[in-house]
Amino acid sequence: MAKILNGECLCGTVSFSLEDSVKAFYFCHCKQCQQLTGSAFASNIMTQPDNIKWLTGQDNIASYAHPSRDFSKSFCQSCGSALPFVNKSKTALIVPAGSLKEAPTTAPQSNIFSSEEACWLGAGMKAKKFSDFPD
């Protein structure tokens, strides 16, 4: 039996579980993912479309599907956290890695759309690191 991964939104309203059955794990650097996440890239896990069991709060999920492009996003209506969704072509469940409480067995495999990488990412990765806010 496959390992079960659990996830939830930041406020805990929406929770789910899924089998650790990863088809792909990508860091996507495309401009759309930068805008959707407000960060340098999206950390997305792809699995089978039916590989999810919603535990709580499914009625609190909102979705955005771009009208002319092939991308979308689901999120908690209370806290805005990214949540799993089935892609437009219905070929994969996209799971935002940050929504999981445990790490999947599969590590990130690729940085995709790296030609669109945020111009500040490289410098930011070299910046001083702190375990909390700097003094």
Backbone as ProteinMPNN parsed JSONL, in Angstrom:
{"seq_chain_A": "MAKILNGECLCGTVSFSLEDSVKAFYFCHCKQCQQLTGSAFASNIMTQPDNIKWLTGQDNIASYAHPSRDFSKSFCQSCGSALPFVNKSKTALIVPAGSLKEAPTTAPQSNIFSSEEACWLGAGMKAKKFSDFPD", "coords_chain_A": {"N_chain_A": [[0.841, -1.19, 0.0], [0.488, 2.233, -0.78], [2.175, 5.061, 0.633], [0.425, 7.488, 2.559], [-0.24, 10.857, 2.035], [-0.898, 13.876, 3.711], [-2.681, 16.968, 3.645], [-3.37, 20.509, 3.901], [-5.0, 23.742, 4.005], [-3.709, 26.969, 5.043], [-5.292, 28.031, 7.162], [-6.62, 25.794, 7.995], [-9.196, 25.1, 7.301], [-9.755, 23.687, 4.935], [-8.996, 20.364, 4.221], [-7.188, 17.445, 3.133], [-6.316, 14.198, 1.754], [-3.972, 12.067, 0.056], [-2.602, 9.466, -2.039], [0.868, 8.702, -2.067], [1.811, 8.919, -4.866], [3.465, 9.961, -7.171], [3.631, 11.445, -10.32], [5.14, 13.447, -11.459], [7.295, 16.064, -10.282], [7.7, 19.327, -10.198], [9.475, 22.454, -10.29], [8.089, 25.272, -11.337], [8.9, 27.946, -13.311], [7.541, 29.76, -14.891], [6.023, 32.834, -16.06], [3.276, 32.982, -15.486], [2.964, 31.232, -13.29], [4.551, 32.605, -11.469], [2.985, 34.883, -11.09], [0.593, 33.703, -10.139], [1.428, 32.571, -7.727], [2.788, 34.585, -6.444], [5.441, 34.465, -6.025], [8.821, 33.279, -6.776], [8.616, 30.886, -8.153], [6.406, 28.096, -8.811], [5.805, 25.207, -6.881], [4.994, 22.285, -7.898], [3.286, 19.212, -7.726], [2.48, 16.45, -9.676], [-0.067, 14.094, -10.091], [-2.312, 11.251, -10.373], [-5.57, 12.101, -11.65], [-7.749, 11.342, -9.996], [-6.674, 10.924, -7.518], [-7.254, 11.845, -4.762], [-8.668, 12.589, -1.601], [-11.011, 14.463, -0.22], [-11.183, 15.822, 2.947], [-12.148, 17.806, 4.717], [-13.964, 20.897, 4.305], [-14.385, 21.195, 1.481], [-16.344, 22.693, 0.221], [-15.422, 25.223, 0.586], [-13.576, 25.874, -1.278], [-12.304, 27.8, -3.876], [-11.94, 28.5, -7.37], [-9.847, 29.509, -10.1], [-9.788, 29.845, -13.497], [-7.97, 30.589, -16.265], [-9.323, 32.417, -18.945], [-8.437, 32.169, -21.654], [-6.011, 30.868, -21.718], [-4.065, 27.931, -20.865], [-4.091, 27.447, -17.942], [-4.716, 27.267, -14.411], [-5.99, 27.677, -11.03], [-6.64, 26.617, -7.705], [-7.958, 27.522, -4.519], [-8.199, 28.228, -0.969], [-11.048, 29.857, 0.197], [-11.067, 31.266, 2.559], [-8.404, 31.73, 3.591], [-6.766, 31.922, 1.357], [-4.826, 30.095, 0.609], [-3.053, 27.982, -1.671], [-4.455, 25.129, -3.282], [-4.98, 21.627, -4.165], [-5.898, 20.776, -7.567], [-7.612, 19.621, -10.508], [-6.115, 19.588, -13.651], [-6.865, 21.542, -16.65], [-6.999, 19.875, -18.917], [-7.711, 17.539, -17.773], [-5.924, 15.512, -17.151], [-4.226, 15.31, -14.997], [-3.869, 15.617, -11.44], [-2.995, 18.491, -9.859], [-0.903, 19.246, -7.317], [-0.125, 21.619, -5.007], [3.001, 21.716, -3.61], [3.583, 22.937, -1.174], [1.246, 22.723, 0.247], [1.182, 20.318, 1.476], [1.607, 18.271, 4.407], [3.549, 16.398, 4.853], [6.583, 15.264, 3.324], [6.707, 14.176, -0.058], [7.726, 10.978, -1.417], [9.11, 11.255, -3.792], [11.524, 13.508, -4.931], [11.87, 16.982, -5.998], [12.064, 17.118, -9.528], [12.634, 18.626, -11.825], [13.39, 21.93, -13.024], [11.234, 23.849, -14.615], [10.436, 25.891, -17.506], [12.579, 27.613, -17.191], [13.714, 29.666, -18.6], [12.155, 31.826, -18.101], [12.705, 32.564, -15.57], [12.596, 34.404, -12.501], [14.198, 37.526, -12.391], [15.527, 38.23, -10.093], [15.948, 35.973, -8.597], [18.381, 34.378, -8.566], [20.275, 36.057, -7.237], [18.928, 36.316, -4.833], [19.021, 33.702, -3.812], [21.628, 33.568, -3.02], [21.771, 35.229, -0.899], [22.227, 36.133, 2.582], [21.348, 33.765, 5.103], [18.799, 33.199, 7.539], [17.361, 31.701, 10.44], [15.084, 32.737, 11.39], [13.366, 35.919, 11.594], [15.651, 38.502, 10.611], [17.893, 40.281, 12.827]], "CA_chain_A": [[0.0, 0.0, 0.0], [1.251, 3.471, -0.903], [2.188, 6.012, 1.742], [-0.607, 8.516, 2.459], [0.183, 12.217, 2.318], [-1.983, 14.728, 4.176], [-2.462, 18.376, 3.372], [-4.424, 21.442, 4.296], [-4.736, 25.162, 3.804], [-3.086, 27.611, 6.2], [-6.233, 28.199, 8.274], [-7.121, 24.483, 8.4], [-10.585, 24.893, 6.883], [-9.77, 22.652, 3.897], [-7.981, 19.331, 4.403], [-7.281, 16.368, 2.152], [-5.254, 13.195, 1.759], [-3.752, 11.426, -1.239], [-1.534, 8.479, -2.05], [2.17, 9.192, -2.518], [1.939, 8.348, -6.205], [3.858, 11.143, -7.925], [4.046, 11.288, -11.724], [6.169, 14.459, -11.692], [7.42, 17.108, -9.262], [8.394, 20.4, -10.905], [9.489, 23.853, -9.922], [7.744, 25.967, -12.573], [9.35, 29.332, -13.271], [6.848, 30.573, -15.891], [5.467, 34.098, -15.559], [1.947, 32.741, -14.92], [3.137, 30.665, -11.95], [5.041, 33.68, -10.611], [1.846, 35.729, -10.732], [-0.366, 32.928, -9.347], [1.949, 32.294, -6.389], [3.408, 35.764, -5.849], [6.799, 34.066, -5.678], [9.7, 33.049, -7.916], [8.185, 29.708, -8.902], [5.431, 27.209, -8.182], [6.298, 23.86, -6.592], [3.812, 21.493, -8.213], [3.348, 17.756, -7.833], [1.448, 15.917, -10.549], [-0.47, 12.728, -9.794], [-3.52, 10.864, -11.097], [-6.67, 13.041, -11.383], [-8.666, 10.894, -8.937], [-5.877, 10.606, -6.329], [-7.464, 12.791, -3.661], [-9.826, 12.424, -0.739], [-11.248, 15.698, 0.508], [-11.585, 15.482, 4.311], [-12.978, 18.901, 5.231], [-13.951, 22.203, 3.667], [-14.392, 21.229, 0.017], [-17.239, 23.773, -0.2], [-14.726, 26.485, 0.789], [-12.556, 25.992, -2.313], [-12.616, 28.604, -5.061], [-11.02, 28.217, -8.469], [-9.684, 30.465, -11.173], [-9.296, 29.262, -14.754], [-7.75, 31.663, -17.227], [-10.281, 32.208, -20.034], [-7.875, 31.83, -22.967], [-4.75, 30.143, -21.564], [-4.259, 26.623, -20.236], [-3.655, 27.35, -16.556], [-5.747, 27.555, -13.425], [-5.567, 27.605, -9.641], [-7.677, 26.48, -6.682], [-7.475, 28.1, -3.271], [-9.148, 28.352, 0.133], [-11.695, 31.171, 0.191], [-10.821, 31.961, 3.826], [-7.014, 32.186, 3.785], [-6.097, 32.104, 0.077], [-3.805, 29.07, 0.35], [-3.19, 27.159, -2.871], [-4.953, 23.78, -3.013], [-4.965, 20.757, -5.346], [-6.944, 20.903, -8.582], [-7.406, 18.849, -11.725], [-5.782, 20.506, -14.74], [-7.926, 21.74, -17.647], [-7.087, 18.721, -19.818], [-8.178, 16.416, -16.938], [-4.925, 14.448, -17.194], [-3.443, 15.255, -13.767], [-4.168, 16.405, -10.255], [-1.853, 19.337, -9.539], [-0.868, 19.441, -5.866], [0.915, 22.547, -4.569], [3.806, 20.995, -2.623], [3.496, 23.617, 0.112], [0.001, 22.386, 0.951], [1.347, 19.011, 2.112], [2.209, 18.227, 5.736], [4.692, 15.491, 4.769], [7.273, 15.281, 2.033], [6.504, 12.987, -0.884], [8.922, 10.165, -1.631], [9.791, 11.811, -4.96], [12.072, 14.859, -4.79], [11.694, 17.763, -7.222], [12.788, 16.508, -10.644], [13.021, 19.57, -12.873], [13.013, 23.335, -13.037], [10.688, 24.045, -15.958], [10.303, 27.271, -17.964], [13.677, 28.34, -16.551], [14.018, 30.874, -19.378], [11.331, 32.899, -17.544], [13.064, 32.684, -14.158], [12.601, 35.76, -11.949], [15.533, 38.109, -12.529], [16.105, 38.415, -8.762], [16.05, 34.696, -7.892], [19.769, 33.977, -8.357], [20.86, 36.879, -6.172], [18.23, 35.986, -3.591], [19.486, 32.41, -3.306], [22.967, 33.778, -2.455], [21.648, 36.142, 0.238], [22.446, 35.573, 3.916], [20.212, 32.981, 5.587], [18.432, 33.296, 8.935], [16.33, 30.728, 10.816], [13.939, 33.535, 11.786], [13.578, 37.27, 11.091], [16.969, 39.027, 10.986], [17.866, 41.301, 13.906]], "C_chain_A": [[0.881, 1.247, 0.0], [1.14, 4.307, 0.37], [1.092, 7.05, 1.502], [-0.005, 9.855, 2.863], [-1.045, 13.024, 2.725], [-1.646, 16.174, 3.884], [-3.621, 19.214, 3.844], [-4.02, 22.855, 3.934], [-4.162, 25.743, 5.099], [-4.029, 27.716, 7.397], [-6.847, 26.881, 8.741], [-8.551, 24.199, 7.995], [-10.7, 23.753, 5.879], [-8.649, 21.654, 4.195], [-8.247, 18.187, 3.434], [-6.179, 15.349, 2.399], [-5.141, 12.623, 0.353], [-2.638, 10.402, -1.1], [-0.26, 9.118, -2.594], [2.517, 8.506, -3.835], [2.223, 9.488, -7.179], [4.26, 10.777, -9.347], [5.18, 12.255, -12.049], [6.139, 15.464, -10.545], [8.307, 18.183, -9.875], [8.401, 21.695, -10.111], [9.238, 24.597, -11.227], [8.035, 27.45, -12.43], [8.623, 30.237, -14.266], [6.229, 31.814, -15.251], [4.092, 33.898, -14.926], [2.059, 32.175, -13.502], [3.697, 31.706, -10.981], [3.878, 34.565, -10.161], [0.847, 34.98, -9.837], [0.106, 32.705, -7.914], [2.466, 33.541, -5.675], [4.847, 35.49, -5.444], [7.607, 33.797, -6.947], [9.28, 31.856, -8.762], [7.117, 28.966, -8.12], [6.079, 25.849, -7.996], [5.113, 22.916, -6.732], [4.115, 20.005, -8.362], [2.197, 17.328, -8.73], [1.207, 14.457, -10.185], [-1.749, 12.424, -10.58], [-4.692, 11.772, -10.692], [-7.593, 12.638, -10.226], [-7.945, 10.575, -7.628], [-6.041, 11.666, -5.254], [-8.723, 12.414, -2.901], [-9.952, 13.724, 0.056], [-11.795, 15.329, 1.879], [-12.497, 16.542, 4.913], [-12.917, 20.089, 4.282], [-14.012, 22.269, 2.157], [-15.29, 22.348, -0.515], [-16.608, 25.156, -0.021], [-13.605, 26.707, -0.239], [-13.093, 26.836, -3.468], [-11.577, 28.274, -6.127], [-10.997, 29.368, -9.456], [-9.132, 29.709, -12.368], [-9.166, 30.404, -15.747], [-8.631, 31.409, -18.45], [-9.676, 31.773, -21.367], [-6.563, 31.053, -22.898], [-5.006, 28.85, -20.806], [-3.644, 26.57, -18.835], [-4.782, 27.772, -15.631], [-5.161, 27.421, -12.026], [-6.793, 27.4, -8.765], [-7.096, 26.954, -5.36], [-8.587, 28.152, -2.238], [-9.731, 29.761, 0.113], [-11.438, 31.951, 1.474], [-9.414, 32.531, 3.928], [-6.227, 32.364, 2.492], [-5.045, 31.065, -0.265], [-4.112, 28.278, -0.914], [-3.57, 25.73, -2.483], [-4.929, 22.945, -4.293], [-6.147, 21.023, -6.28], [-6.598, 20.005, -9.757], [-7.164, 19.836, -12.862], [-6.899, 20.543, -15.787], [-8.1, 20.55, -18.58], [-7.522, 17.452, -19.091], [-7.208, 15.24, -16.921], [-4.138, 14.307, -15.895], [-4.083, 16.074, -12.656], [-2.893, 17.172, -9.944], [-1.926, 19.644, -8.044], [0.234, 20.437, -5.527], [1.707, 21.895, -3.424], [3.719, 21.63, -1.238], [2.228, 23.33, 0.885], [0.097, 21.056, 1.691], [2.017, 19.125, 3.478], [3.448, 17.341, 5.776], [5.323, 15.613, 3.391], [6.927, 14.03, 1.236], [7.816, 12.221, -1.03], [9.761, 10.725, -2.773], [10.253, 13.234, -4.679], [11.773, 15.653, -6.066], [12.626, 17.251, -8.319], [13.33, 17.506, -11.65], [12.601, 20.983, -12.517], [12.53, 23.612, -14.454], [10.444, 25.533, -16.23], [11.373, 28.159, -17.311], [14.072, 29.598, -17.33], [13.214, 32.078, -18.88], [11.625, 33.146, -16.061], [13.081, 34.143, -13.712], [14.029, 36.302, -11.929], [16.245, 38.251, -11.184], [16.34, 37.099, -8.022], [17.5, 34.308, -7.589], [20.43, 34.743, -7.229], [20.221, 36.551, -4.829], [18.697, 34.675, -2.977], [20.87, 32.511, -2.68], [22.93, 34.666, -1.208], [21.856, 35.398, 1.558], [21.181, 34.88, 4.405], [20.036, 33.138, 7.093], [17.374, 32.232, 9.243], [15.05, 31.429, 11.244], [14.125, 34.911, 11.162], [14.975, 37.743, 11.483], [16.815, 40.088, 12.07], [17.8, 42.698, 13.325]], "O_chain_A": [[1.894, 1.304, 0.697], [0.136, 4.257, 1.081], [0.856, 7.447, 0.361], [0.654, 9.97, 3.897], [-2.115, 12.864, 2.138], [-0.478, 16.564, 3.874], [-4.702, 18.71, 4.146], [-2.867, 23.132, 3.604], [-4.139, 25.07, 6.129], [-3.603, 27.51, 8.533], [-7.522, 26.846, 9.769], [-9.073, 23.135, 8.325], [-11.626, 22.946, 5.954], [-7.499, 22.043, 4.397], [-9.372, 17.985, 2.976], [-5.235, 15.599, 3.149], [-6.084, 12.684, -0.437], [-1.834, 10.459, -0.17], [-0.313, 9.972, -3.479], [3.389, 7.641, -3.902], [1.34, 9.926, -7.916], [5.114, 9.917, -9.561], [6.078, 11.925, -12.823], [5.101, 15.686, -9.921], [9.509, 17.985, -10.052], [7.469, 21.995, -9.365], [10.075, 24.562, -12.129], [7.495, 28.124, -11.553], [9.044, 31.375, -14.469], [5.949, 31.836, -14.052], [3.765, 34.561, -13.942], [1.324, 32.598, -12.61], [3.357, 31.694, -9.798], [3.796, 34.949, -8.994], [0.316, 35.555, -8.887], [-0.706, 32.654, -6.99], [2.571, 33.559, -4.449], [5.408, 36.204, -4.613], [7.137, 34.053, -8.055], [9.559, 31.818, -9.96], [6.944, 29.18, -6.921], [6.823, 25.389, -8.863], [4.32, 22.762, -5.802], [5.068, 19.605, -9.032], [1.068, 17.79, -8.562], [2.147, 13.685, -9.996], [-2.21, 13.254, -11.363], [-4.799, 12.167, -9.531], [-8.155, 13.502, -9.554], [-8.551, 10.01, -6.718], [-5.068, 12.318, -4.873], [-9.714, 11.976, -3.486], [-9.107, 14.04, 0.894], [-12.778, 14.594, 1.968], [-13.501, 16.217, 5.546], [-11.944, 20.265, 3.549], [-13.714, 23.32, 1.589], [-15.026, 22.894, -1.586], [-17.196, 26.157, -0.431], [-12.789, 27.617, -0.088], [-14.196, 26.607, -3.964], [-10.474, 27.824, -5.817], [-11.976, 30.094, -9.628], [-8.123, 29.013, -12.259], [-10.138, 31.102, -16.035], [-8.677, 30.281, -18.942], [-10.336, 31.076, -22.138], [-6.055, 30.622, -23.933], [-6.051, 28.695, -20.174], [-2.774, 25.741, -18.572], [-5.678, 28.526, -16.012], [-3.986, 27.093, -11.86], [-7.861, 27.943, -9.046], [-5.9, 26.81, -5.106], [-9.769, 28.123, -2.581], [-8.993, 30.742, 0.022], [-11.574, 33.174, 1.484], [-9.241, 33.689, 4.308], [-5.123, 32.906, 2.523], [-4.429, 31.145, -1.327], [-5.264, 27.946, -1.196], [-3.077, 25.19, -1.493], [-4.863, 23.5, -5.389], [-7.228, 21.43, -5.855], [-5.434, 19.669, -9.975], [-7.91, 20.802, -13.024], [-7.772, 19.675, -15.803], [-9.219, 20.244, -18.993], [-7.686, 16.404, -19.717], [-7.617, 14.1, -16.703], [-3.453, 13.303, -15.696], [-4.744, 17.083, -12.9], [-1.829, 16.574, -9.783], [-2.898, 20.232, -7.571], [1.411, 20.142, -5.735], [1.135, 21.561, -2.387], [3.776, 20.924, -0.231], [2.14, 23.661, 2.068], [-0.805, 20.703, 2.45], [2.887, 19.972, 3.682], [4.305, 17.515, 6.642], [4.675, 16.013, 2.424], [6.86, 12.938, 1.8], [8.891, 12.77, -0.788], [10.99, 10.673, -2.724], [9.465, 14.071, -4.239], [11.457, 15.065, -7.1], [13.805, 16.986, -8.083], [14.37, 17.266, -12.264], [11.613, 21.21, -11.82], [13.327, 23.61, -15.393], [10.268, 26.326, -15.305], [11.106, 29.299, -16.932], [14.699, 30.498, -16.772], [13.548, 33.22, -19.197], [10.879, 33.853, -15.383], [13.526, 35.017, -14.455], [14.955, 35.615, -11.498], [17.468, 38.38, -11.156], [16.884, 37.112, -6.917], [17.808, 33.943, -6.454], [21.074, 34.15, -6.362], [20.904, 36.514, -3.805], [18.762, 34.55, -1.754], [21.257, 31.646, -1.894], [23.948, 34.835, -0.538], [21.68, 34.182, 1.632], [20.072, 35.351, 4.151], [21.017, 33.202, 7.834], [16.569, 31.903, 8.372], [14.027, 30.772, 11.44], [14.968, 35.065, 10.278], [15.445, 37.422, 12.575], [15.761, 40.707, 12.215], [17.77, 43.676, 14.071]]}, "name": "protein", "num_of_chains": 1, "seq": "MAKILNGECLCGTVSFSLEDSVKAFYFCHCKQCQQLTGSAFASNIMTQPDNIKWLTGQDNIASYAHPSRDFSKSFCQSCGSALPFVNKSKTALIVPAGSLKEAPTTAPQSNIFSSEEACWLGAGMKAKKFSDFPD"}
